[in-house]
Amino acid sequence: MKAHDNEPFVDLHNVEFYNFTPRAILHMKSDRKGLLAVARSDRTIEVWNIASEAPILLQTLYPKGNFIIEGLAWAQGQLFSVDNDGQMLQWDLNSGEIHKIMRVTGSAASCIDVSPNEDLICVGTEEGYLNIFSVSEENGVLYQKIMDKQEGRVVCVTFDPTGKLLATGSVDNLRVWDVQTGHVLHKMSVPRLETKKEAIVWCVTFVKDLKIISGDSTGRLTVWDGRLGVQISSLVASKVDILAITATEDMENVFCSGIDPDIKSYSEITIRKEGEETRQWVRGKGRLIHNHDVHALVWHNKKLFSGGQDGFLTISSYPPKIVNKYGPFLASPSATISQEQRTILLKYQNYLEIWRLGTTEARDEPGRHDISLKNQPKKLLELKSKHGKHIIDAKLSPNGSWIVYTTPELTKIFNFVAAEDQIPDLRIVDVPEEMLGAQKIAFNGASDVIFASNSNKSIQIFTLGVDSWQHTTTIDTSGHLSGVIRQLEVSSCGKFLAVMSSGNDVVLYHYQKKWQKLLSLPKHSHAPTAMGFRPQCKSIVVAFADQKVFEYNFKEMSFVFSSFVDCGNTKHAIKGVTFDPRRADVVLLHTELGINVLRMMTEEEEEDEEQNNSIIRLKKNKKGSERRDPEGKTVVKTVKEYEHLIHLEWLQEKELIAVHINTLQLVEQLPPALKQKKFGIS
């Protein structure tokens, strides 16, 4: 691969042995401010910022215990989840930890919804109870009452637009409730297709004129009159279960999907027949953007968010048809590299792998071509977390001698020795008390200092002694940062530390006899997504969700450049910033879709900008062509495309490591999809 013009080719190592298992999406819920909560099958909850140009994974929450998440809800800026252990959890997004645990009446919780005014929460249970909680700024969340007990479990629940009524779905029935009295107003029977096979109402929503639309296990979308408690119409939307339904803001359109991954849309229109006007729900244009079961649908800001068995968070809109998919991967970084030992650490949900990278044969001739490996990559170690707990962060030291990983409950440090042609030696090391509860980890370049952040926004610093790590100092960032710490970046000289938070802050700290704050970088309207120090320790490059990139010289307190770059697809955020060790004017920016080279324009190119402007516009969208920013200061070129690029890092001066996954690797691990006969296809 050629990183840029006028330079020799780079040996690009494509790491294809990262065998990540996709995690299904079970539930999704958005709030009014543009945050999306996503519950996955590995019992984690992801919080995404969907208000930015490109969606960003802000943080991951880790519920305690091995309980399945049954629902999500937002109320007054607070996130709530319910599980099959009968708990409702209130989350503190500023620390990433559980703020409050509330038990519900009726055994396992099965569903949750919040009133439009966000002052009431309703939780349904397996034993048929509806628990009502009140929410206020003054009193927080308080248990209010229980509605009348119903026969059978509550499968789904939703408030009407006024917040005075509830609709619940269960086996063979759908009910309308009066919230104030706690009594059932109407009980509607859902007809079965087979006498001995239950009709389960999986999802329900209110639309205009107090109408209710439900989706069930028979594949039918049923429209009900919420005032009279009668069926208006029944539409055959699928031959199998409808698992999810959502309505647009104006409540004039609904989308549904389920075991049949085709997302159907329905709209209510006026039909004139024999001089009379009637309102009917008719099917519109569908969206076949998934190949496996769809479990969750959310409509937000004129976009449809969908997710299911394949684990991809998919965002679609129409017209025109635009579809963007985001892989079911862990928060970055999922890999770290030891240049000295030519080893790489790969992070999975609850275990780590250490591999020794292969070496290449001597290049026979210059040019772009595949190079055969002299030595194949070798797996040195597989390290499972204690009790199979989720791994929050894991790092391999630059010299390859230390492995650190953190879980919600503990931190582990290992001394690792893997000499050539010898059995690797792994030795556990005592963990300082101050490192317990760490959330993010970073090493300095000399591998003798560890930086560890925790939930109270403090950064603990540890130095290497003879055979152990000792706590030396603490940086209190609580007055400088909002939200949780998302990333720690240490300069190559080890004297500067950059901290990025979910509150869109980037703060620099400097060591002069002691660690102290240097400055807070200027904020941008979109969230930061990646950052990196220049090797000269004079400036830092920061990328944002709208693909704005700036370089700030903190020695001179001035911008080196600030540009909007075009990395090919603005809906995918820049995930990493890497510097070419051979040229100071070149920066590598990678997204999930590929590697992009950013370089500063020469004076001659700037002078020719006006003359060549028409030519540049013609070339702008061509693959591999250079794309200039509107201000004419930088040039971006996509040099390599991927389906899912996970990590990018230099190994040596002319060797670049790219960890990537292709979609086929993920699909092969999924259960079989629904088989359907397509017209004209054998």
C-alpha positions in Angstrom: 0.0 0.0 0.0 1.2 3.5 -0.9 0.3 5.9 1.9 0.9 9.0 -0.2 2.7 10.2 -3.3 6.5 10.6 -3.5 7.1 7.9 -0.9 8.0 4.2 -1.0 5.3 1.7 -0.6 4.2 0.5 2.9 4.0 -3.1 4.0 0.4 -3.4 5.1 -0.3 -6.4 7.4 -4.0 -7.3 7.2 -4.8 -9.0 10.5 -7.7 -11.4 9.6 -7.7 -13.7 12.6 -9.8 -11.4 14.9 -12.7 -13.8 15.1 -15.2 -11.6 16.9 -18.6 -13.0 17.8 -21.5 -10.7 16.9 -23.8 -9.6 19.8 -27.5 -9.4 19.0 -29.5 -6.2 19.6 -32.5 -7.0 21.9 -33.9 -3.5 22.7 -33.4 0.1 21.7 -34.8 3.4 23.0 -34.0 7.0 22.1 -34.4 10.2 24.1 -35.3 13.7 23.0 -31.7 15.0 23.1 -30.3 12.5 20.6 -29.1 9.6 22.8 -29.9 6.0 21.9 -29.7 3.2 24.4 -29.0 -0.3 22.9 -29.3 -3.5 24.9 -27.3 -6.4 23.6 -27.4 -10.1 24.1 -24.2 -10.1 26.1 -26.1 -8.2 28.9 -24.5 -4.8 28.1 -26.1 -1.5 27.4 -24.6 0.9 24.9 -25.3 4.6 24.8 -24.9 6.2 21.4 -24.9 9.8 20.4 -27.2 9.9 17.3 -27.5 13.7 17.2 -24.1 14.0 15.5 -23.4 13.7 11.8 -22.1 10.2 12.4 -23.4 8.0 15.3 -20.8 7.6 18.1 -20.6 5.0 20.8 -20.2 7.1 24.0 -20.1 4.5 26.7 -21.0 0.9 27.6 -22.9 0.1 30.8 -22.4 -3.3 32.6 -25.3 -4.5 34.7 -24.4 -6.8 37.6 -25.4 -10.5 37.5 -26.4 -12.8 34.6 -29.8 -11.4 34.0 -31.4 -10.7 30.6 -32.3 -7.1 29.9 -36.0 -6.9 29.0 -36.5 -3.2 28.3 -35.1 0.3 28.2 -36.6 3.7 28.8 -35.6 7.4 29.1 -37.2 9.8 31.6 -36.0 13.3 32.3 -32.6 12.6 31.0 -32.2 9.4 33.0 -31.8 5.9 31.6 -33.7 3.0 33.1 -33.6 -0.7 32.3 -35.5 -3.7 33.6 -34.4 -7.3 33.7 -35.8 -10.8 34.4 -34.7 -10.7 38.0 -37.5 -8.2 38.8 -35.3 -5.1 39.0 -35.6 -1.7 37.5 -32.2 0.0 37.3 -31.6 3.7 37.2 -28.2 4.5 35.6 -25.8 7.4 36.3 -24.4 8.3 32.9 -21.8 10.6 34.5 -20.1 7.6 36.2 -21.3 4.7 34.1 -22.6 2.9 37.2 -26.0 2.0 38.7 -27.5 4.9 40.6 -30.5 3.1 42.1 -32.0 -0.4 42.1 -35.8 -0.7 42.5 -37.7 -4.0 42.9 -41.0 -4.5 41.1 -44.0 -6.5 42.2 -44.6 -9.6 40.1 -41.4 -11.5 39.7 -39.5 -11.0 36.5 -40.0 -7.7 34.7 -40.9 -8.1 31.1 -41.4 -4.6 29.6 -41.2 -0.8 30.4 -42.5 2.5 29.0 -42.5 6.1 30.0 -45.4 8.6 29.7 -45.0 11.4 27.1 -44.5 14.0 29.9 -41.8 11.6 31.4 -43.3 11.9 34.8 -44.5 8.2 35.0 -42.9 4.9 34.4 -44.8 1.7 33.9 -43.2 -1.7 34.3 -45.0 -4.9 33.3 -44.1 -8.3 34.8 -44.4 -12.0 34.1 -47.1 -12.5 36.8 -49.4 -9.9 35.3 -48.7 -6.8 37.4 -48.3 -3.2 36.2 -46.0 -1.2 38.5 -46.3 2.6 38.3 -43.4 4.8 39.4 -43.4 8.6 39.5 -40.4 10.7 38.3 -39.6 14.2 39.4 -36.5 16.4 39.9 -37.3 17.0 43.5 -38.1 13.5 44.7 -36.4 11.4 42.0 -38.0 8.0 41.3 -40.7 6.8 43.7 -42.9 3.7 43.7 -46.5 4.9 43.3 -48.9 2.0 42.9 -49.9 -1.3 41.3 -52.6 -1.6 38.7 -55.2 -4.4 38.8 -53.6 -7.7 38.3 -54.3 -9.3 35.0 -54.3 -13.0 34.1 -51.1 -14.1 32.4 -47.9 -12.2 31.7 -47.6 -8.6 30.4 -45.6 -8.9 27.2 -45.5 -5.3 26.1 -46.8 -1.9 27.4 -47.2 1.6 26.0 -48.6 5.0 27.1 -51.1 6.9 25.0 -50.1 10.5 23.9 -52.0 12.0 26.9 -50.3 9.8 29.5 -53.8 8.9 30.9 -54.2 5.5 29.2 -52.1 2.4 28.9 -52.2 -0.4 26.3 -50.7 -3.8 27.2 -50.2 -6.9 25.1 -50.3 -10.4 26.4 -51.2 -13.9 25.3 -54.5 -13.9 23.2 -55.4 -10.5 24.6 -54.8 -6.8 24.4 -56.0 -4.4 27.2 -56.6 -0.7 27.6 -56.1 0.7 31.1 -57.0 3.9 33.0 -53.8 5.0 34.7 -55.5 7.1 37.4 -57.9 4.4 38.6 -55.7 1.4 37.8 -58.7 -0.5 36.2 -59.0 -2.1 32.8 -61.3 -0.2 30.4 -61.3 -2.7 27.5 -60.1 -6.2 27.0 -59.8 -7.2 23.3 -59.3 -10.8 22.2 -56.7 -11.5 19.6 -57.9 -14.4 17.4 -55.7 -17.4 16.9 -54.8 -18.9 13.6 -54.6 -22.4 15.1 -56.7 -23.5 18.0 -53.9 -24.9 20.0 -51.3 -22.2 19.2 -51.4 -19.0 21.3 -51.5 -15.6 19.7 -48.9 -13.5 21.6 -49.0 -9.8 21.2 -45.3 -8.9 21.0 -45.5 -5.2 20.4 -48.1 -2.3 20.6 -48.2 1.4 19.9 -50.7 4.3 19.9 -51.4 6.3 16.8 -53.7 9.2 16.0 -57.3 9.4 17.2 -56.6 7.0 20.1 -56.1 4.1 17.8 -53.9 1.2 18.8 -51.8 -0.9 16.5 -50.5 -4.3 17.7 -48.2 -6.9 16.2 -48.5 -10.6 17.2 -47.1 -14.1 16.7 -49.6 -14.8 13.9 -47.9 -12.2 11.7 -50.8 -9.8 11.7 -50.9 -6.1 12.3 -54.2 -5.2 14.0 -55.7 -1.8 14.3 -58.0 -1.2 17.4 -60.3 1.6 18.5 -58.9 2.5 21.9 -62.1 4.4 22.9 -64.6 1.6 22.1 -62.3 -1.4 22.6 -63.1 -3.0 19.2 -61.1 -4.1 16.2 -61.1 -1.8 13.2 -59.0 -3.8 10.8 -56.4 -6.6 10.5 -53.5 -6.6 8.1 -51.4 -9.7 7.2 -47.9 -8.2 7.5 -46.0 -11.5 7.7 -46.2 -15.2 7.9 -44.2 -15.3 11.2 -44.0 -13.3 14.4 -44.0 -9.5 14.4 -41.5 -8.6 17.2 -41.1 -4.8 16.9 -43.2 -1.8 15.9 -42.6 2.0 15.9 -44.6 5.0 14.8 -43.3 8.3 13.3 -43.6 11.5 15.3 -46.8 12.6 13.6 -48.2 9.1 14.2 -49.3 8.8 10.6 -46.9 6.0 9.7 -45.8 2.8 11.4 -43.0 0.4 10.8 -43.0 -3.3 11.8 -40.7 -6.2 11.5 -39.7 -9.4 13.3 -38.6 -13.0 12.4 -39.2 -11.9 8.8 -36.5 -9.2 8.5 -38.3 -7.2 5.8 -39.3 -4.0 7.5 -42.9 -3.1 6.4 -44.4 0.4 6.5 -48.0 1.3 6.8 -49.8 4.6 6.4 -53.4 5.7 7.0 -55.0 7.2 3.9 -58.4 8.5 2.9 -60.3 6.3 0.4 -63.4 7.6 -1.4 -65.9 5.0 -2.5 -69.4 5.7 -3.7 -69.3 9.2 -2.4 -68.2 8.2 1.1 -64.8 8.7 2.7 -63.1 6.1 4.9 -59.8 5.9 6.5 -57.7 2.8 5.9 -54.2 1.6 6.7 -52.3 0.5 3.6 -48.9 -0.9 3.0 -46.1 1.4 1.7 -42.6 0.8 0.6 -40.6 -1.7 2.7 -37.0 -1.8 3.6 -35.1 -5.1 3.2 -31.9 -4.1 5.1 -31.5 -7.0 7.4 -31.0 -10.8 6.7 -31.9 -12.0 10.2 -34.5 -11.4 12.8 -35.2 -7.8 13.7 -35.8 -7.3 17.4 -36.0 -3.5 17.8 -37.2 -0.4 15.9 -36.9 3.2 16.8 -38.0 6.3 14.8 -36.0 9.4 15.6 -35.5 12.6 13.7 -36.9 11.3 10.4 -34.7 8.2 10.5 -35.4 4.6 11.3 -33.1 2.8 13.6 -33.3 -1.0 13.5 -31.4 -3.9 15.1 -31.6 -7.6 15.7 -29.9 -10.9 15.5 -27.0 -9.8 13.3 -26.0 -7.1 15.8 -25.7 -4.3 13.3 -27.1 -0.9 14.3 -28.7 0.1 11.0 -30.0 3.6 10.2 -32.1 4.1 7.1 -34.2 6.9 5.6 -36.4 7.3 2.5 -36.7 9.1 0.2 -34.0 9.0 -1.1 -33.0 5.5 0.2 -30.0 5.8 2.4 -28.8 2.9 4.6 -25.8 3.0 7.0 -24.7 0.1 9.1 -22.5 0.0 12.2 -20.9 -3.2 13.3 -21.5 -5.0 16.6 -18.0 -4.4 17.8 -16.6 -3.4 21.2 -15.6 0.2 22.0 -12.2 1.2 20.6 -9.5 0.2 21.0 -10.0 -3.5 20.4 -6.3 -4.1 19.8 -2.9 -2.8 21.0 0.5 -3.6 19.5 4.0 -4.1 21.0 6.5 -2.8 18.4 9.5 -4.3 20.3 8.1 -7.8 20.4 6.0 -7.7 17.2 3.0 -8.9 19.3 -0.6 -7.8 19.2 -3.4 -8.0 21.9 -6.9 -8.6 20.7 -9.8 -7.8 23.0 -13.0 -9.9 23.1 -16.0 -9.7 25.4 -14.5 -11.8 28.2 -11.1 -12.9 27.0 -7.9 -11.7 25.4 -5.6 -13.2 22.7 -1.9 -12.4 22.2 -0.4 -13.1 18.8 3.0 -12.8 17.4 2.8 -11.2 14.0 4.3 -12.7 10.9 7.3 -11.4 9.0 7.5 -10.9 5.3 9.8 -12.0 2.6 12.1 -9.4 1.0 10.3 -7.3 -1.6 11.3 -8.4 -5.1 10.1 -5.4 -7.0 8.4 -2.1 -6.1 4.7 -1.6 -6.6 1.4 -2.6 -5.2 1.1 -6.4 -4.8 0.7 -9.1 -2.2 3.8 -10.2 -0.3 4.2 -13.7 1.0 4.9 -14.3 4.7 8.2 -15.7 5.8 6.8 -16.6 9.2 3.1 -17.1 9.9 1.3 -15.3 12.8 1.4 -17.4 15.9 -1.1 -17.4 18.8 0.9 -17.1 22.0 -1.8 -16.8 24.7 -5.6 -16.9 25.4 -6.4 -15.2 28.7 -10.0 -15.5 30.0 -11.4 -12.9 32.5 -12.2 -14.1 36.0 -15.7 -15.6 36.2 -16.2 -14.7 32.6 -16.9 -11.0 33.4 -17.0 -8.4 30.6 -13.6 -6.8 29.9 -14.0 -3.0 29.9 -10.5 -2.2 28.7 -7.2 -4.1 28.1 -3.7 -3.0 27.1 -0.4 -4.5 26.1 2.6 -2.5 27.1 4.8 -1.1 24.3 7.6 -3.4 25.3 5.3 -6.4 25.3 6.0 -7.3 29.0 2.8 -6.3 30.7 -0.9 -7.1 30.2 -3.5 -5.1 32.1 -7.3 -5.7 31.8 -10.2 -4.3 33.8 -13.7 -5.6 34.4 -16.6 -3.9 36.3 -15.4 -5.6 39.5 -11.6 -6.0 39.3 -8.3 -5.2 37.6 -5.6 -7.7 36.7 -1.9 -7.2 35.9 0.3 -9.9 34.3 4.0 -10.0 33.5 4.3 -11.7 30.1 7.5 -13.1 28.6 7.3 -14.7 25.2 10.8 -15.2 23.8 11.2 -16.7 20.3 10.9 -20.6 20.2 10.0 -20.7 23.9 6.9 -21.4 25.9 5.3 -18.1 26.9 5.5 -17.3 30.6 2.6 -15.5 32.4 2.9 -14.4 35.9 0.2 -12.5 37.9 1.2 -9.4 39.7 -0.4 -7.8 42.8 -2.7 -4.9 41.8 -2.5 -1.7 43.9 -5.7 -0.9 45.7 -6.1 2.4 43.8 -6.3 0.6 40.5 -9.3 -1.5 41.4 -12.4 -0.2 39.6 -10.4 1.2 36.7 -12.3 1.9 33.5 -9.6 3.1 31.0 -6.0 2.1 30.9 -2.9 3.6 29.2 0.8 3.0 29.2 3.6 5.5 28.6 6.1 4.8 25.8 8.7 3.4 28.2 6.2 0.9 29.7 7.0 1.9 33.2 4.0 4.2 34.0 0.3 3.2 33.9 -2.5 5.7 33.8 -5.9 4.4 35.0 -9.2 6.4 35.1 -12.2 5.4 37.2 -15.9 6.3 37.6 -15.3 9.3 39.9 -13.3 11.1 37.1 -9.9 10.7 38.8 -6.9 9.4 37.0 -4.6 7.2 39.1 -0.9 7.1 38.1 1.3 4.0 38.9 5.0 3.5 38.3 6.9 0.3 38.0 9.1 -0.8 40.9 11.4 -3.8 41.0 8.7 -6.4 40.5 5.5 -4.5 41.2 3.5 -1.4 40.5 3.2 1.4 43.1 0.6 4.2 43.2 2.4 7.6 42.9 -0.2 10.3 42.4 -3.8 11.2 41.5 -5.2 13.7 38.9 -8.6 15.0 39.8 -10.4 15.8 36.6 -13.9 16.3 38.1 -13.8 20.1 37.7 -12.5 19.8 34.1 -14.6 17.1 32.5 -18.3 16.2 32.2 -19.5 12.7 31.6 -17.3 9.5 31.7 -13.8 9.3 30.4 -13.8 7.8 27.0 -10.1 7.8 26.0 -6.7 8.4 27.5 -3.8 9.3 25.2 -0.2 9.6 26.4 2.5 11.5 24.4 5.6 9.7 23.2 7.7 11.7 25.6 5.4 10.7 28.5 5.0 14.2 29.8 1.6 15.0 28.3 -1.8 13.3 28.8 -4.9 13.9 26.8 -8.3 13.0 28.2 -11.5 12.7 26.2 -14.9 12.5 27.9 -18.5 11.7 26.8 -19.3 15.4 27.6 -17.3 16.4 24.5 -14.4 17.6 26.5 -10.7 17.2 25.5 -8.3 18.3 28.3 -4.5 18.2 28.3 -2.4 17.6 31.4 1.3 18.3 31.7 4.0 16.9 34.0 6.3 19.4 35.6 7.4 18.0 39.0 3.7 17.1 39.3 0.8 16.4 37.0 -1.4 19.5 36.4 -3.9 20.8 33.9 -2.4 22.5 30.9 -5.5 23.5 28.9 -8.9 22.5 27.7 -9.1 22.3 23.9 -11.7 24.4 22.1 -15.1 22.7 21.9 -16.8 21.9 18.6 -20.5 21.6 17.9 -20.0 17.8 17.4 -18.4 15.2 19.7 -14.7 14.3 19.4 -14.1 10.8 18.2 -10.3 10.3 18.0 -7.1 12.0 19.0 -3.3 11.6 18.9 -0.1 13.4 19.9 2.5 14.3 17.3 5.7 12.4 18.0 7.5 15.7 18.6 5.3 16.3 21.7 4.3 19.8 20.5 0.8 19.4 19.2 -2.3 17.2 19.2 -4.6 16.2 16.4 -8.3 15.8 17.2 -11.1 14.5 14.9 -14.8 15.1 15.4 -18.1 13.3 14.4 -18.7 15.6 11.4 -15.1 14.8 10.2 -13.7 18.1 11.2 -10.0 17.7 12.1 -7.8 20.2 13.8 -4.2 20.2 15.0 -3.5 22.4 18.0 0.0 23.4 19.0 -0.1 23.5 22.8 3.5 24.9 23.0 2.5 28.1 21.1 -1.2 27.9 22.0 -2.4 28.2 18.4 -4.0 26.1 15.7 -1.8 24.5 13.1 -4.8 23.8 10.9 -8.5 23.2 11.2 -10.3 21.6 8.3 -13.4 19.6 7.3 -12.1 16.5 5.6 -13.9 14.0 3.3 -13.2 10.4 4.3 -15.6 9.0 1.7 -18.6 8.6 3.9 -19.5 11.3 6.4 -21.9 9.0 8.3 -19.0 7.0 9.6 -16.9 8.8 12.3 -13.1 8.9 12.3 -12.0 6.2 14.8 -8.3 6.7 14.9 -5.5 9.2 14.3 -2.0 7.8 13.3 1.1 9.6 12.2 3.5 8.6 9.4 7.0 8.3 11.0 8.6 9.3 7.7 6.7 12.5 6.9 5.6 15.2 9.4 3.0 16.6 7.0 1.0 13.3 6.8 -1.7 12.0 9.1 -3.6 8.7 8.7 -7.3 8.8 9.6 -9.2 5.6 9.7 -12.9 5.0 9.8 -14.8 1.6 9.9 -14.7 1.7 6.1 -11.1 2.4 5.3 -7.8 4.2 5.6 -7.5 7.9 4.6 -4.3 9.9 4.2 -4.5 13.6 5.3 -1.7 15.9 4.2 -1.0 19.6 4.2 -1.2 21.3 0.8 2.1 22.8 -0.5 2.3 26.5 -1.4 2.3 25.6 -5.1 -0.9 23.6 -4.7 -2.6 26.5 -2.8 -1.7 28.9 -5.7 -3.1 26.5 -8.3 -6.3 26.0 -6.3 -8.4 28.5 -8.2 -7.1 27.5 -11.6 -7.8 23.8 -11.0 -11.0 24.2 -9.0 -13.3 22.9 -11.8 -11.0 19.8 -12.4 -11.0 19.1 -8.6 -14.8 19.1 -8.5 -14.9 16.5 -11.3 -12.5 14.2 -9.5 -13.9 14.6 -6.0 -16.0 11.5 -5.9 -13.7 9.2 -7.8 -12.2 6.3 -5.8 -8.7 7.0 -4.8 -8.7 10.6 -5.9 -7.5 13.4 -3.7 -10.2 15.5 -2.0 -9.4 19.0 -0.8 -11.1 20.7 2.0 -13.2 23.9 1.3 -10.6 26.2 2.7 -7.8 24.6 0.6 -5.5 23.8 3.4 -5.5 20.0 3.4 -5.9 17.1 1.0 -7.4 13.7 1.8 -7.1 10.5 -0.2 -8.6 7.1 0.5 -5.9 4.6 0.0 -7.5 1.4 1.3 -11.2 0.3 1.7 -12.5 -2.3 4.2 -15.9 -3.7 5.2 -15.0 -3.3 8.9 -11.7 -1.8 9.9 -11.2 -2.3 13.7 -7.7 -0.9 14.4 -4.8 0.7 12.6 -1.3 1.2 14.0 2.3 1.4 12.8 4.5 -1.5 13.7 7.8 -0.3 12.2 8.7 2.6 10.0 7.5 0.9 6.8 5.0 -1.6 8.4 1.4 -0.8 9.1 -1.0 -3.1 10.9 -4.7 -3.2 10.0 -7.1 -5.3 12.0 -10.3 -5.9 10.1 -13.3 -8.2 9.8 -15.4 -9.0 6.8 -19.1 -9.4 7.0 -19.0 -13.0 6.0 -17.0 -13.8 9.2 -19.9 -12.4 11.3 -22.7 -14.0 9.3 -21.2 -17.4 9.5 -21.6 -17.3 13.3 -25.3 -16.4 13.2 -28.2 -18.9 13.5 -30.0 -19.7 10.2 -32.2 -16.9 8.9 -35.9 -17.4 7.9 -36.1 -19.2 4.6 -38.5 -17.6 2.2 -39.4 -18.4 -1.4 -38.7 -15.4 -3.6 -40.5 -15.0 -7.0 -38.3 -16.0 -9.9 -35.6 -17.5 -7.6 -35.1 -21.2 -7.3 
